[in-house]
Amino acid sequence: MILSFWSFLIGLAVLFLFAAIKILPEYERGVVFTLGRYTGVKGPGLIILIPVIQKLVRVDLRVIVMDVPTQDVISKDNVSVKVNAVVYFRVVEPDKAIIQVEQFYDAVSQLAQTTLRSVLGQHELDDMLGERDKLNSDIQTILDKQTDAWGVKVNNVEIKHVDLDESMIRAIARQAEAERSRRAKVIHAEGEKQASVKLREAAEELSQQPQAIQLRYMQTLIDIAGDNNSTIVFPLPLDMIESLLKSAQNKQDGTS
């Protein structure tokens, strides 16, 4: 009977020690409540509690990687897209993360989803596709400000995918093709403009040297004759035609 009593006491003492001694790793902190009241943050290492009277809630301080589920977003230019993202955050004040919010992970997840829809809905599709860094920074700033009261620090936000439906993809492809065609036409027009300037300069230079015009005329005839054409057109320079007309006019005046 006495042996059973001592065995009971020893067992009770062992249970007491197991309940009283806690060991926290370097990346964890323990929020301690005494009779339901917050009494401090302890850890890492060995922690001794008063069983039944004190309670310990563990909080992980490592960076948490959270996937934001795909959200349906309507852009500012009324384009419907599906967007998902990833959020990197960590707890910096364990007491606030436990006391100020019920489940900080779920709270950050819900806030990230609503903020993602709100921020992207204020921008056009081109901004979503071409200015992701700015959008990531805007979302991170808003989340960090909102979660500060929960003792949570949002380190980074990255938009992973912006998915479009097939009709919108085809429309963007047509738009890109039209843009390429426009650029090609602009480049061609610019080339024509530059060519016309050079031709004008060449014409001015040739007009100052009549012999040069004759040499150019002869070179043109040689080029045409060497092409094996069945029909050969002999171009006549305007100044040659004018000289012939003047000669004919002079003869007509002499005979009269």
ABEGO torsion letter per residue (X at the ends): XAAAAAAAAAAAAAAAAAAABBBBBAABBBBBBBGGBBAEBBOBEBBBBBBGABBBBBBBABBBBBBBBBBBBBBAAGBBBBBBBBBBBBBABAAAAAAABABAAAAAAAAAAAAAAAAAAABBAAAAAABAAAAAAAAAAAAAAAAAAAGBBBABBBBABBBBBAAAAAAAAAAAAAAAAAAAAAAAAAAAAAAAAAAAAAAAAAAABAAAAAAAAAAAAAAAAAAGBABBBBBBBAAAAAAAAAAAAAAAAAAX
